[in-house]
Amino acid sequence: MATTDSQSTEALATDRSSRPLDLIQVAEGAVVSRVLMRSSGGNVSLFAFDRNQGLSEHAAPFDALVQVVDGSLEVTIGGVAVTVETGEMVRMPATVPHALHAPEPCRMILIMLREIEKED
């Protein structure tokens, strides 16, 4: 598994529009991540994967949505392989094991949605 390097933790600007491709760069032999937003309801992050890099199988306690903004990504969700191309997205359900592999350099947006506890 490749080492994940945090490129920046600076939040997404609110005074101008931003292009995801300008906010993160692919680094040779690495996985790079950048948190754009963090709240009690979830997080939005950018990831950049070099060719043949990825994230090993793991599970999260909440739903996540992956949108590829450049390249392609092989996502395995509960043992089922899904190829996600530029402009496409896939949902990864809470508690279901998933893994990501980039057969080519790839950049993606990851949106993690936490269940907000209801007040009685």
PDB file as gemmi writes it, atoms N, CA and C in Angstrom:
CRYST1    1.000    1.000    1.000  90.00  90.00  90.00 P 1                      
ATOM      1  N   MET A   1       0.842  -1.177   0.000  1.00  0.00           N  
ATOM      2  CA  MET A   1       0.000   0.000   0.000  1.00  0.00           C  
ATOM      3  C   MET A   1       0.883   1.234   0.000  1.00  0.00           C  
ATOM      4  N   ALA A   2       0.528   2.221  -0.778  1.00  0.00           N  
ATOM      5  CA  ALA A   2       1.299   3.447  -0.873  1.00  0.00           C  
ATOM      6  C   ALA A   2       1.071   4.327   0.343  1.00  0.00           C  
ATOM      7  N   THR A   3       2.039   5.150   0.637  1.00  0.00           N  
ATOM      8  CA  THR A   3       1.907   6.104   1.726  1.00  0.00           C  
ATOM      9  C   THR A   3       1.030   7.248   1.278  1.00  0.00           C  
ATOM     10  N   THR A   4       0.108   7.660   2.140  1.00  0.00           N  
ATOM     11  CA  THR A   4      -0.729   8.799   1.838  1.00  0.00           C  
ATOM     12  C   THR A   4      -0.084  10.042   2.414  1.00  0.00           C  
ATOM     13  N   ASP A   5       0.221  10.999   1.564  1.00  0.00           N  
ATOM     14  CA  ASP A   5       0.813  12.258   1.986  1.00  0.00           C  
ATOM     15  C   ASP A   5      -0.244  13.336   1.906  1.00  0.00           C  
ATOM     16  N   SER A   6      -0.381  14.133   2.950  1.00  0.00           N  
ATOM     17  CA  SER A   6      -1.329  15.232   2.920  1.00  0.00           C  
ATOM     18  C   SER A   6      -0.673  16.415   2.226  1.00  0.00           C  
ATOM     19  N   GLN A   7      -1.259  16.857   1.124  1.00  0.00           N  
ATOM     20  CA  GLN A   7      -0.691  17.966   0.377  1.00  0.00           C  
ATOM     21  C   GLN A   7      -1.014  19.288   1.064  1.00  0.00           C  
ATOM     22  N   SER A   8      -2.207  19.402   1.613  1.00  0.00           N  
ATOM     23  CA  SER A   8      -2.622  20.630   2.278  1.00  0.00           C  
ATOM     24  C   SER A   8      -3.891  20.351   3.062  1.00  0.00           C  
ATOM     25  N   THR A   9      -4.038  21.022   4.169  1.00  0.00           N  
ATOM     26  CA  THR A   9      -5.285  20.901   4.920  1.00  0.00           C  
ATOM     27  C   THR A   9      -6.078  22.201   4.846  1.00  0.00           C  
ATOM     28  N   GLU A  10      -5.627  23.122   4.010  1.00  0.00           N  
ATOM     29  CA  GLU A  10      -6.336  24.387   3.842  1.00  0.00           C  
ATOM     30  C   GLU A  10      -7.709  24.131   3.234  1.00  0.00           C  
ATOM     31  N   ALA A  11      -8.720  24.757   3.806  1.00  0.00           N  
ATOM     32  CA  ALA A  11     -10.089  24.576   3.335  1.00  0.00           C  
ATOM     33  C   ALA A  11     -10.280  25.207   1.958  1.00  0.00           C  
ATOM     34  N   LEU A  12     -11.328  24.793   1.305  1.00  0.00           N  
ATOM     35  CA  LEU A  12     -11.692  25.335   0.003  1.00  0.00           C  
ATOM     36  C   LEU A  12     -12.061  26.811   0.145  1.00  0.00           C  
ATOM     37  N   ALA A  13     -11.595  27.626  -0.771  1.00  0.00           N  
ATOM     38  CA  ALA A  13     -11.864  29.071  -0.739  1.00  0.00           C  
ATOM     39  C   ALA A  13     -13.355  29.354  -0.870  1.00  0.00           C  
ATOM     40  N   THR A  14     -13.802  30.401  -0.215  1.00  0.00           N  
ATOM     41  CA  THR A  14     -15.199  30.819  -0.318  1.00  0.00           C  
ATOM     42  C   THR A  14     -15.349  32.104  -1.107  1.00  0.00           C  
ATOM     43  N   ASP A  15     -14.232  32.707  -1.509  1.00  0.00           N  
ATOM     44  CA  ASP A  15     -14.277  33.985  -2.215  1.00  0.00           C  
ATOM     45  C   ASP A  15     -14.028  33.858  -3.717  1.00  0.00           C  
ATOM     46  N   ARG A  16     -13.955  32.603  -4.205  1.00  0.00           N  
ATOM     47  CA  ARG A  16     -13.737  32.375  -5.638  1.00  0.00           C  
ATOM     48  C   ARG A  16     -14.082  30.919  -5.974  1.00  0.00           C  
ATOM     49  N   SER A  17     -14.313  30.675  -7.247  1.00  0.00           N  
ATOM     50  CA  SER A  17     -14.552  29.298  -7.670  1.00  0.00           C  
ATOM     51  C   SER A  17     -13.214  28.588  -7.802  1.00  0.00           C  
ATOM     52  N   SER A  18     -13.254  27.256  -7.733  1.00  0.00           N  
ATOM     53  CA  SER A  18     -12.035  26.461  -7.809  1.00  0.00           C  
ATOM     54  C   SER A  18     -12.243  25.271  -8.721  1.00  0.00           C  
ATOM     55  N   ARG A  19     -11.191  24.889  -9.426  1.00  0.00           N  
ATOM     56  CA  ARG A  19     -11.192  23.691 -10.257  1.00  0.00           C  
ATOM     57  C   ARG A  19     -10.459  22.596  -9.490  1.00  0.00           C  
ATOM     58  N   PRO A  20     -11.092  21.436  -9.291  1.00  0.00           N  
ATOM     59  CA  PRO A  20     -10.421  20.357  -8.563  1.00  0.00           C  
ATOM     60  C   PRO A  20      -9.047  20.019  -9.117  1.00  0.00           C  
ATOM     61  N   LEU A  21      -8.875  20.079 -10.447  1.00  0.00           N  
ATOM     62  CA  LEU A  21      -7.593  19.731 -11.050  1.00  0.00           C  
ATOM     63  C   LEU A  21      -6.483  20.713 -10.670  1.00  0.00           C  
ATOM     64  N   ASP A  22      -6.855  21.919 -10.253  1.00  0.00           N  
ATOM     65  CA  ASP A  22      -5.866  22.918  -9.840  1.00  0.00           C  
ATOM     66  C   ASP A  22      -5.529  22.819  -8.356  1.00  0.00           C  
ATOM     67  N   LEU A  23      -6.313  22.056  -7.601  1.00  0.00           N  
ATOM     68  CA  LEU A  23      -6.167  22.020  -6.146  1.00  0.00           C  
ATOM     69  C   LEU A  23      -5.289  20.887  -5.632  1.00  0.00           C  
ATOM     70  N   ILE A  24      -4.986  19.909  -6.488  1.00  0.00           N  
ATOM     71  CA  ILE A  24      -4.168  18.777  -6.065  1.00  0.00           C  
ATOM     72  C   ILE A  24      -3.419  18.227  -7.269  1.00  0.00           C  
ATOM     73  N   GLN A  25      -2.199  17.786  -7.045  1.00  0.00           N  
ATOM     74  CA  GLN A  25      -1.380  17.250  -8.119  1.00  0.00           C  
ATOM     75  C   GLN A  25      -0.991  15.807  -7.811  1.00  0.00           C  
ATOM     76  N   VAL A  26      -0.839  15.021  -8.852  1.00  0.00           N  
ATOM     77  CA  VAL A  26      -0.369  13.642  -8.713  1.00  0.00           C  
ATOM     78  C   VAL A  26       1.125  13.698  -8.409  1.00  0.00           C  
ATOM     79  N   ALA A  27       1.551  12.936  -7.400  1.00  0.00           N  
ATOM     80  CA  ALA A  27       2.968  12.849  -7.036  1.00  0.00           C  
ATOM     81  C   ALA A  27       3.478  11.454  -7.390  1.00  0.00           C  
ATOM     82  N   GLU A  28       4.673  11.375  -7.917  1.00  0.00           N  
ATOM     83  CA  GLU A  28       5.229  10.108  -8.361  1.00  0.00           C  
ATOM     84  C   GLU A  28       5.261   9.078  -7.235  1.00  0.00           C  
ATOM     85  N   GLY A  29       4.643   7.913  -7.504  1.00  0.00           N  
ATOM     86  CA  GLY A  29       4.657   6.794  -6.567  1.00  0.00           C  
ATOM     87  C   GLY A  29       3.892   7.013  -5.284  1.00  0.00           C  
ATOM     88  N   ALA A  30       2.934   7.931  -5.282  1.00  0.00           N  
ATOM     89  CA  ALA A  30       2.268   8.281  -4.025  1.00  0.00           C  
ATOM     90  C   ALA A  30       0.760   8.463  -4.170  1.00  0.00           C  
ATOM     91  N   VAL A  31       0.127   8.520  -3.020  1.00  0.00           N  
ATOM     92  CA  VAL A  31      -1.265   8.932  -2.880  1.00  0.00           C  
ATOM     93  C   VAL A  31      -1.229  10.232  -2.087  1.00  0.00           C  
ATOM     94  N   VAL A  32      -1.862  11.265  -2.626  1.00  0.00           N  
ATOM     95  CA  VAL A  32      -1.877  12.577  -1.980  1.00  0.00           C  
ATOM     96  C   VAL A  32      -3.315  12.919  -1.658  1.00  0.00           C  
ATOM     97  N   SER A  33      -3.552  13.552  -0.493  1.00  0.00           N  
ATOM     98  CA  SER A  33      -4.917  13.941  -0.141  1.00  0.00           C  
ATOM     99  C   SER A  33      -4.938  15.367   0.374  1.00  0.00           C  
ATOM    100  N   ARG A  34      -6.101  15.991   0.229  1.00  0.00           N  
ATOM    101  CA  ARG A  34      -6.315  17.352   0.703  1.00  0.00           C  
ATOM    102  C   ARG A  34      -7.752  17.475   1.175  1.00  0.00           C  
ATOM    103  N   VAL A  35      -7.948  17.860   2.426  1.00  0.00           N  
ATOM    104  CA  VAL A  35      -9.292  18.078   2.965  1.00  0.00           C  
ATOM    105  C   VAL A  35      -9.762  19.455   2.514  1.00  0.00           C  
ATOM    106  N   LEU A  36     -10.940  19.495   1.885  1.00  0.00           N  
ATOM    107  CA  LEU A  36     -11.513  20.758   1.423  1.00  0.00           C  
ATOM    108  C   LEU A  36     -12.519  21.316   2.407  1.00  0.00           C  
ATOM    109  N   MET A  37     -13.273  20.446   3.050  1.00  0.00           N  
ATOM    110  CA  MET A  37     -14.298  20.858   4.026  1.00  0.00           C  
ATOM    111  C   MET A  37     -14.396  19.790   5.098  1.00  0.00           C  
ATOM    112  N   ARG A  38     -14.668  20.231   6.313  1.00  0.00           N  
ATOM    113  CA  ARG A  38     -14.865  19.305   7.413  1.00  0.00           C  
ATOM    114  C   ARG A  38     -15.990  19.871   8.272  1.00  0.00           C  
ATOM    115  N   SER A  39     -16.987  19.033   8.568  1.00  0.00           N  
ATOM    116  CA  SER A  39     -18.092  19.461   9.424  1.00  0.00           C  
ATOM    117  C   SER A  39     -18.628  18.263  10.194  1.00  0.00           C  
ATOM    118  N   SER A  40     -19.576  18.501  11.078  1.00  0.00           N  
ATOM    119  CA  SER A  40     -20.161  17.398  11.840  1.00  0.00           C  
ATOM    120  C   SER A  40     -20.937  16.447  10.934  1.00  0.00           C  
ATOM    121  N   GLY A  41     -21.341  16.913   9.756  1.00  0.00           N  
ATOM    122  CA  GLY A  41     -22.088  16.081   8.817  1.00  0.00           C  
ATOM    123  C   GLY A  41     -21.221  15.278   7.874  1.00  0.00           C  
ATOM    124  N   GLY A  42     -19.912  15.565   7.845  1.00  0.00           N  
ATOM    125  CA  GLY A  42     -19.017  14.809   6.982  1.00  0.00           C  
ATOM    126  C   GLY A  42     -17.853  15.631   6.490  1.00  0.00           C  
ATOM    127  N   ASN A  43     -17.107  15.056   5.559  1.00  0.00           N  
ATOM    128  CA  ASN A  43     -15.914  15.694   4.995  1.00  0.00           C  
ATOM    129  C   ASN A  43     -15.940  15.612   3.479  1.00  0.00           C  
ATOM    130  N   VAL A  44     -15.260  16.564   2.848  1.00  0.00           N  
ATOM    131  CA  VAL A  44     -15.024  16.527   1.412  1.00  0.00           C  
ATOM    132  C   VAL A  44     -13.512  16.625   1.225  1.00  0.00           C  
ATOM    133  N   SER A  45     -12.944  15.655   0.519  1.00  0.00           N  
ATOM    134  CA  SER A  45     -11.495  15.622   0.300  1.00  0.00           C  
ATOM    135  C   SER A  45     -11.189  15.356  -1.158  1.00  0.00           C  
ATOM    136  N   LEU A  46     -10.021  15.803  -1.580  1.00  0.00           N  
ATOM    137  CA  LEU A  46      -9.482  15.468  -2.890  1.00  0.00           C  
ATOM    138  C   LEU A  46      -8.372  14.448  -2.693  1.00  0.00           C  
ATOM    139  N   PHE A  47      -8.281  13.501  -3.620  1.00  0.00           N  
ATOM    140  CA  PHE A  47      -7.197  12.533  -3.616  1.00  0.00           C  
ATOM    141  C   PHE A  47      -6.553  12.536  -4.994  1.00  0.00           C  
ATOM    142  N   ALA A  48      -5.245  12.329  -5.023  1.00  0.00           N  
ATOM    143  CA  ALA A  48      -4.515  12.141  -6.275  1.00  0.00           C  
ATOM    144  C   ALA A  48      -3.695  10.865  -6.138  1.00  0.00           C  
ATOM    145  N   PHE A  49      -3.869   9.959  -7.084  1.00  0.00           N  
ATOM    146  CA  PHE A  49      -3.176   8.674  -7.083  1.00  0.00           C  
ATOM    147  C   PHE A  49      -2.251   8.602  -8.290  1.00  0.00           C  
ATOM    148  N   ASP A  50      -1.012   8.209  -8.076  1.00  0.00           N  
ATOM    149  CA  ASP A  50      -0.145   7.913  -9.210  1.00  0.00           C  
ATOM    150  C   ASP A  50      -0.538   6.538  -9.757  1.00  0.00           C  
ATOM    151  N   ARG A  51      -0.050   6.212 -10.919  1.00  0.00           N  
ATOM    152  CA  ARG A  51      -0.326   4.914 -11.548  1.00  0.00           C  
ATOM    153  C   ARG A  51       0.010   3.777 -10.578  1.00  0.00           C  
ATOM    154  N   ASN A  52      -0.911   2.808 -10.492  1.00  0.00           N  
ATOM    155  CA  ASN A  52      -0.765   1.611  -9.655  1.00  0.00           C  
ATOM    156  C   ASN A  52      -0.710   1.888  -8.155  1.00  0.00           C  
ATOM    157  N   GLN A  53      -1.242   3.026  -7.738  1.00  0.00           N  
ATOM    158  CA  GLN A  53      -1.362   3.332  -6.312  1.00  0.00           C  
ATOM    159  C   GLN A  53      -2.824   3.163  -5.909  1.00  0.00           C  
ATOM    160  N   GLY A  54      -3.092   3.126  -4.624  1.00  0.00           N  
ATOM    161  CA  GLY A  54      -4.467   2.981  -4.175  1.00  0.00           C  
ATOM    162  C   GLY A  54      -4.573   2.942  -2.672  1.00  0.00           C  
ATOM    163  N   LEU A  55      -5.735   2.538  -2.221  1.00  0.00           N  
ATOM    164  CA  LEU A  55      -6.024   2.368  -0.798  1.00  0.00           C  
ATOM    165  C   LEU A  55      -6.465   0.927  -0.598  1.00  0.00           C  
ATOM    166  N   SER A  56      -5.850   0.243   0.351  1.00  0.00           N  
ATOM    167  CA  SER A  56      -6.192  -1.161   0.601  1.00  0.00           C  
ATOM    168  C   SER A  56      -7.597  -1.270   1.187  1.00  0.00           C  
ATOM    169  N   GLU A  57      -8.115  -2.496   1.182  1.00  0.00           N  
ATOM    170  CA  GLU A  57      -9.486  -2.717   1.635  1.00  0.00           C  
ATOM    171  C   GLU A  57      -9.670  -2.254   3.075  1.00  0.00           C  
ATOM    172  N   HIS A  58     -10.751  -1.525   3.285  1.00  0.00           N  
ATOM    173  CA  HIS A  58     -11.124  -1.029   4.600  1.00  0.00           C  
ATOM    174  C   HIS A  58     -12.621  -0.751   4.583  1.00  0.00           C  
ATOM    175  N   ALA A  59     -13.185  -0.441   5.730  1.00  0.00           N  
ATOM    176  CA  ALA A  59     -14.602  -0.080   5.824  1.00  0.00           C  
ATOM    177  C   ALA A  59     -14.706   1.204   6.630  1.00  0.00           C  
ATOM    178  N   ALA A  60     -15.752   1.965   6.378  1.00  0.00           N  
ATOM    179  CA  ALA A  60     -16.006   3.204   7.103  1.00  0.00           C  
ATOM    180  C   ALA A  60     -17.385   3.106   7.748  1.00  0.00           C  
ATOM    181  N   PRO A  61     -17.580   3.785   8.858  1.00  0.00           N  
ATOM    182  CA  PRO A  61     -18.866   3.700   9.547  1.00  0.00           C  
ATOM    183  C   PRO A  61     -19.972   4.549   8.920  1.00  0.00           C  
ATOM    184  N   PHE A  62     -19.662   5.209   7.779  1.00  0.00           N  
ATOM    185  CA  PHE A  62     -20.664   6.057   7.131  1.00  0.00           C  
ATOM    186  C   PHE A  62     -20.520   5.964   5.619  1.00  0.00           C  
ATOM    187  N   ASP A  63     -21.573   6.368   4.901  1.00  0.00           N  
ATOM    188  CA  ASP A  63     -21.574   6.328   3.446  1.00  0.00           C  
ATOM    189  C   ASP A  63     -20.536   7.285   2.868  1.00  0.00           C  
ATOM    190  N   ALA A  64     -20.038   6.956   1.685  1.00  0.00           N  
ATOM    191  CA  ALA A  64     -19.098   7.818   0.978  1.00  0.00           C  
ATOM    192  C   ALA A  64     -19.438   7.805  -0.506  1.00  0.00           C  
ATOM    193  N   LEU A  65     -19.123   8.907  -1.159  1.00  0.00           N  
ATOM    194  CA  LEU A  65     -19.340   9.060  -2.590  1.00  0.00           C  
ATOM    195  C   LEU A  65     -18.001   9.432  -3.220  1.00  0.00           C  
ATOM    196  N   VAL A  66     -17.605   8.689  -4.258  1.00  0.00           N  
ATOM    197  CA  VAL A  66     -16.368   8.959  -4.986  1.00  0.00           C  
ATOM    198  C   VAL A  66     -16.740   9.476  -6.364  1.00  0.00           C  
ATOM    199  N   GLN A  67     -16.153  10.635  -6.753  1.00  0.00           N  
ATOM    200  CA  GLN A  67     -16.317  11.141  -8.111  1.00  0.00           C  
ATOM    201  C   GLN A  67     -14.928  11.332  -8.709  1.00  0.00           C  
ATOM    202  N   VAL A  68     -14.686  10.677  -9.831  1.00  0.00           N  
ATOM    203  CA  VAL A  68     -13.396  10.794 -10.517  1.00  0.00           C  
ATOM    204  C   VAL A  68     -13.422  12.068 -11.360  1.00  0.00           C  
ATOM    205  N   VAL A  69     -12.413  12.921 -11.174  1.00  0.00           N  
ATOM    206  CA  VAL A  69     -12.327  14.159 -11.942  1.00  0.00           C  
ATOM    207  C   VAL A  69     -11.254  14.098 -13.018  1.00  0.00           C  
ATOM    208  N   ASP A  70     -10.403  13.064 -12.972  1.00  0.00           N  
ATOM    209  CA  ASP A  70      -9.345  12.917 -13.966  1.00  0.00           C  
ATOM    210  C   ASP A  70      -8.827  11.490 -13.909  1.00  0.00           C  
ATOM    211  N   GLY A  71      -8.762  10.816 -15.041  1.00  0.00           N  
ATOM    212  CA  GLY A  71      -8.262   9.447 -15.076  1.00  0.00           C  
ATOM    213  C   GLY A  71      -9.361   8.432 -14.832  1.00  0.00           C  
ATOM    214  N   SER A  72      -8.961   7.278 -14.308  1.00  0.00           N  
ATOM    215  CA  SER A  72      -9.934   6.243 -13.979  1.00  0.00           C  
ATOM    216  C   SER A  72      -9.486   5.551 -12.705  1.00  0.00           C  
ATOM    217  N   LEU A  73     -10.449   4.910 -12.049  1.00  0.00           N  
ATOM    218  CA  LEU A  73     -10.215   4.287 -10.760  1.00  0.00           C  
ATOM    219  C   LEU A  73     -10.971   2.977 -10.720  1.00  0.00           C  
ATOM    220  N   GLU A  74     -10.327   1.941 -10.206  1.00  0.00           N  
ATOM    221  CA  GLU A  74     -10.992   0.665  -9.982  1.00  0.00           C  
ATOM    222  C   GLU A  74     -11.369   0.615  -8.509  1.00  0.00           C  
ATOM    223  N   VAL A  75     -12.656   0.556  -8.242  1.00  0.00           N  
ATOM    224  CA  VAL A  75     -13.162   0.535  -6.874  1.00  0.00           C  
ATOM    225  C   VAL A  75     -13.812  -0.827  -6.641  1.00  0.00           C  
ATOM    226  N   THR A  76     -13.405  -1.501  -5.586  1.00  0.00           N  
ATOM    227  CA  THR A  76     -14.022  -2.770  -5.220  1.00  0.00           C  
ATOM    228  C   THR A  76     -14.865  -2.521  -3.985  1.00  0.00           C  
ATOM    229  N   ILE A  77     -16.163  -2.801  -4.101  1.00  0.00           N  
ATOM    230  CA  ILE A  77     -17.119  -2.550  -3.020  1.00  0.00           C  
ATOM    231  C   ILE A  77     -17.794  -3.863  -2.682  1.00  0.00           C  
ATOM    232  N   GLY A  78     -17.550  -4.364  -1.482  1.00  0.00           N  
ATOM    233  CA  GLY A  78     -18.142  -5.636  -1.088  1.00  0.00           C  
ATOM    234  C   GLY A  78     -17.786  -6.766  -2.035  1.00  0.00           C  
ATOM    235  N   GLY A  79     -16.562  -6.753  -2.572  1.00  0.00           N  
ATOM    236  CA  GLY A  79     -16.110  -7.800  -3.476  1.00  0.00           C  
ATOM    237  C   GLY A  79     -16.487  -7.597  -4.937  1.00  0.00           C  
ATOM    238  N   VAL A  80     -17.236  -6.541  -5.252  1.00  0.00           N  
ATOM    239  CA  VAL A  80     -17.652  -6.265  -6.633  1.00  0.00           C  
ATOM    240  C   VAL A  80     -16.790  -5.133  -7.192  1.00  0.00           C  
ATOM    241  N   ALA A  81     -16.132  -5.385  -8.327  1.00  0.00           N  
ATOM    242  CA  ALA A  81     -15.269  -4.383  -8.955  1.00  0.00           C  
ATOM    243  C   ALA A  81     -16.095  -3.443  -9.831  1.00  0.00           C  
ATOM    244  N   VAL A  82     -15.837  -2.147  -9.669  1.00  0.00           N  
ATOM    245  CA  VAL A  82     -16.513  -1.111 -10.447  1.00  0.00           C  
ATOM    246  C   VAL A  82     -15.432  -0.194 -11.008  1.00  0.00           C  
ATOM    247  N   THR A  83     -15.447   0.031 -12.328  1.00  0.00           N  
ATOM    248  CA  THR A  83     -14.529   0.990 -12.938  1.00  0.00           C  
ATOM    249  C   THR A  83     -15.230   2.332 -13.006  1.00  0.00           C  
ATOM    250  N   VAL A  84     -14.571   3.359 -12.480  1.00  0.00           N  
ATOM    251  CA  VAL A  84     -15.135   4.702 -12.444  1.00  0.00           C  
ATOM    252  C   VAL A  84     -14.232   5.592 -13.297  1.00  0.00           C  
ATOM    253  N   GLU A  85     -14.801   6.167 -14.339  1.00  0.00           N  
ATOM    254  CA  GLU A  85     -14.054   6.998 -15.291  1.00  0.00           C  
ATOM    255  C   GLU A  85     -14.273   8.481 -14.988  1.00  0.00           C  
ATOM    256  N   THR A  86     -13.496   9.342 -15.650  1.00  0.00           N  
ATOM    257  CA  THR A  86     -13.626  10.785 -15.505  1.00  0.00           C  
ATOM    258  C   THR A  86     -15.091  11.214 -15.633  1.00  0.00           C  
ATOM    259  N   GLY A  87     -15.561  11.978 -14.656  1.00  0.00           N  
ATOM    260  CA  GLY A  87     -16.934  12.482 -14.673  1.00  0.00           C  
ATOM    261  C   GLY A  87     -17.952  11.543 -14.056  1.00  0.00           C  
ATOM    262  N   GLU A  88     -17.552  10.330 -13.717  1.00  0.00           N  
ATOM    263  CA  GLU A  88     -18.479   9.358 -13.121  1.00  0.00           C  
ATOM    264  C   GLU A  88     -18.290   9.302 -11.612  1.00  0.00           C  
ATOM    265  N   MET A  89     -19.301   8.737 -10.936  1.00  0.00           N  
ATOM    266  CA  MET A  89     -19.231   8.588  -9.487  1.00  0.00           C  
ATOM    267  C   MET A  89     -19.808   7.258  -9.060  1.00  0.00           C  
ATOM    268  N   VAL A  90     -19.469   6.845  -7.830  1.00  0.00           N  
ATOM    269  CA  VAL A  90     -19.981   5.607  -7.256  1.00  0.00           C  
ATOM    270  C   VAL A  90     -20.156   5.816  -5.753  1.00  0.00           C  
ATOM    271  N   ARG A  91     -21.169   5.164  -5.191  1.00  0.00           N  
ATOM    272  CA  ARG A  91     -21.423   5.236  -3.748  1.00  0.00           C  
ATOM    273  C   ARG A  91     -20.821   4.022  -3.066  1.00  0.00           C  
ATOM    274  N   MET A  92     -20.189   4.267  -1.931  1.00  0.00           N  
ATOM    275  CA  MET A  92     -19.654   3.188  -1.106  1.00  0.00           C  
ATOM    276  C   MET A  92     -20.462   3.194   0.190  1.00  0.00           C  
ATOM    277  N   PRO A  93     -21.311   2.190   0.409  1.00  0.00           N  
ATOM    278  CA  PRO A  93     -22.174   2.171   1.588  1.00  0.00           C  
ATOM    279  C   PRO A  93     -21.399   1.987   2.897  1.00  0.00           C  
ATOM    280  N   ALA A  94     -21.956   2.527   3.959  1.00  0.00           N  
ATOM    281  CA  ALA A  94     -21.366   2.392   5.290  1.00  0.00           C  
ATOM    282  C   ALA A  94     -21.152   0.928   5.636  1.00  0.00           C  
ATOM    283  N   THR A  95     -20.062   0.641   6.295  1.00  0.00           N  
ATOM    284  CA  THR A  95     -19.657  -0.667   6.839  1.00  0.00           C  
ATOM    285  C   THR A  95     -19.318  -1.727   5.783  1.00  0.00           C  
ATOM    286  N   VAL A  96     -19.466  -1.432   4.508  1.00  0.00           N  
ATOM    287  CA  VAL A  96     -19.141  -2.396   3.458  1.00  0.00           C  
ATOM    288  C   VAL A  96     -17.667  -2.212   3.082  1.00  0.00           C  
ATOM    289  N   PRO A  97     -16.858  -3.268   3.150  1.00  0.00           N  
ATOM    290  CA  PRO A  97     -15.447  -3.140   2.797  1.00  0.00           C  
ATOM    291  C   PRO A  97     -15.266  -2.668   1.351  1.00  0.00           C  
ATOM    292  N   HIS A  98     -14.298  -1.768   1.168  1.00  0.00           N  
ATOM    293  CA  HIS A  98     -14.012  -1.260  -0.171  1.00  0.00           C  
ATOM    294  C   HIS A  98     -12.513  -0.982  -0.303  1.00  0.00           C  
ATOM    295  N   ALA A  99     -12.039  -0.982  -1.545  1.00  0.00           N  
ATOM    296  CA  ALA A  99     -10.636  -0.699  -1.862  1.00  0.00           C  
ATOM    297  C   ALA A  99     -10.604   0.105  -3.150  1.00  0.00           C  
ATOM    298  N   LEU A 100      -9.527   0.867  -3.352  1.00  0.00           N  
ATOM    299  CA  LEU A 100      -9.375   1.681  -4.548  1.00  0.00           C  
ATOM    300  C   LEU A 100      -8.018   1.408  -5.173  1.00  0.00           C  
ATOM    301  N   HIS A 101      -7.994   1.332  -6.507  1.00  0.00           N  
ATOM    302  CA  HIS A 101      -6.748   1.126  -7.247  1.00  0.00           C  
ATOM    303  C   HIS A 101      -6.787   1.997  -8.498  1.00  0.00           C  
ATOM    304  N   ALA A 102      -5.701   2.721  -8.736  1.00  0.00           N  
ATOM    305  CA  ALA A 102      -5.602   3.583  -9.922  1.00  0.00           C  
ATOM    306  C   ALA A 102      -4.707   2.922 -10.969  1.00  0.00           C  
ATOM    307  N   PRO A 103      -5.281   2.426 -12.064  1.00  0.00           N  
ATOM    308  CA  PRO A 103      -4.461   1.828 -13.119  1.00  0.00           C  
ATOM    309  C   PRO A 103      -3.681   2.877 -13.915  1.00  0.00           C  
ATOM    310  N   GLU A 104      -4.049   4.133 -13.732  1.00  0.00           N  
ATOM    311  CA  GLU A 104      -3.384   5.268 -14.369  1.00  0.00           C  
ATOM    312  C   GLU A 104      -3.452   6.431 -13.386  1.00  0.00           C  
ATOM    313  N   PRO A 105      -2.666   7.490 -13.571  1.00  0.00           N  
ATOM    314  CA  PRO A 105      -2.795   8.635 -12.670  1.00  0.00           C  
ATOM    315  C   PRO A 105      -4.246   9.098 -12.619  1.00  0.00           C  
ATOM    316  N   CYS A 106      -4.709   9.421 -11.430  1.00  0.00           N  
ATOM    317  CA  CYS A 106      -6.135   9.692 -11.221  1.00  0.00           C  
ATOM    318  C   CYS A 106      -6.310  10.709 -10.103  1.00  0.00           C  
ATOM    319  N   ARG A 107      -7.341  11.536 -10.240  1.00  0.00           N  
ATOM    320  CA  ARG A 107      -7.732  12.450  -9.156  1.00  0.00           C  
ATOM    321  C   ARG A 107      -9.221  12.275  -8.909  1.00  0.00           C  
ATOM    322  N   MET A 108      -9.596  12.306  -7.629  1.00  0.00           N  
ATOM    323  CA  MET A 108     -11.001  12.072  -7.271  1.00  0.00           C  
ATOM    324  C   MET A 108     -11.412  12.953  -6.108  1.00  0.00           C  
ATOM    325  N   ILE A 109     -12.711  13.175  -6.017  1.00  0.00           N  
ATOM    326  CA  ILE A 109     -13.318  13.845  -4.873  1.00  0.00           C  
ATOM    327  C   ILE A 109     -13.979  12.767  -4.032  1.00  0.00           C  
ATOM    328  N   LEU A 110     -13.746  12.802  -2.725  1.00  0.00           N  
ATOM    329  CA  LEU A 110     -14.370  11.874  -1.791  1.00  0.00           C  
ATOM    330  C   LEU A 110     -15.265  12.676  -0.856  1.00  0.00           C  
ATOM    331  N   ILE A 111     -16.540  12.330  -0.848  1.00  0.00           N  
ATOM    332  CA  ILE A 111     -17.506  12.966   0.050  1.00  0.00           C  
ATOM    333  C   ILE A 111     -17.948  11.916   1.052  1.00  0.00           C  
ATOM    334  N   MET A 112     -17.657  12.146   2.320  1.00  0.00           N  
ATOM    335  CA  MET A 112     -18.060  11.218   3.385  1.00  0.00           C  
ATOM    336  C   MET A 112     -19.221  11.850   4.152  1.00  0.00           C  
ATOM    337  N   LEU A 113     -20.307  11.098   4.272  1.00  0.00           N  
ATOM    338  CA  LEU A 113     -21.526  11.610   4.887  1.00  0.00           C  
ATOM    339  C   LEU A 113     -21.802  10.899   6.203  1.00  0.00           C  
ATOM    340  N   ARG A 114     -21.703  11.610   7.282  1.00  0.00           N  
ATOM    341  CA  ARG A 114     -21.980  11.036   8.594  1.00  0.00           C  
ATOM    342  C   ARG A 114     -23.464  11.144   8.896  1.00  0.00           C  
ATOM    343  N   GLU A 115     -23.959  10.146   9.588  1.00  0.00           N  
ATOM    344  CA  GLU A 115     -25.346  10.164  10.053  1.00  0.00           C  
ATOM    345  C   GLU A 115     -25.406  11.149  11.205  1.00  0.00           C  
ATOM    346  N   ILE A 116     -26.262  12.146  11.090  1.00  0.00           N  
ATOM    347  CA  ILE A 116     -26.407  13.115  12.176  1.00  0.00           C  
ATOM    348  C   ILE A 116     -27.367  12.556  13.200  1.00  0.00           C  
ATOM    349  N   GLU A 117     -26.903  12.540  14.442  1.00  0.00           N  
ATOM    350  CA  GLU A 117     -27.734  11.997  15.515  1.00  0.00           C  
ATOM    351  C   GLU A 117     -28.934  12.900  15.746  1.00  0.00           C  
ATOM    352  N   LYS A 118     -30.107  12.268  15.835  1.00  0.00           N  
ATOM    353  CA  LYS A 118     -31.337  13.018  16.061  1.00  0.00           C  
ATOM    354  C   LYS A 118     -31.492  13.305  17.543  1.00  0.00           C  
ATOM    355  N   GLU A 119     -31.929  14.517  17.819  1.00  0.00           N  
ATOM    356  CA  GLU A 119     -32.182  14.877  19.212  1.00  0.00           C  
ATOM    357  C   GLU A 119     -33.577  14.400  19.598  1.00  0.00           C  
ATOM    358  N   ASP A 120     -33.714  13.926  20.825  1.00  0.00           N  
ATOM    359  CA  ASP A 120     -35.029  13.451  21.296  1.00  0.00           C  
ATOM    360  C   ASP A 120     -35.914  14.598  21.716  1.00  0.00           C  
TER     361      ASP A 120                                                      
END                                                                             
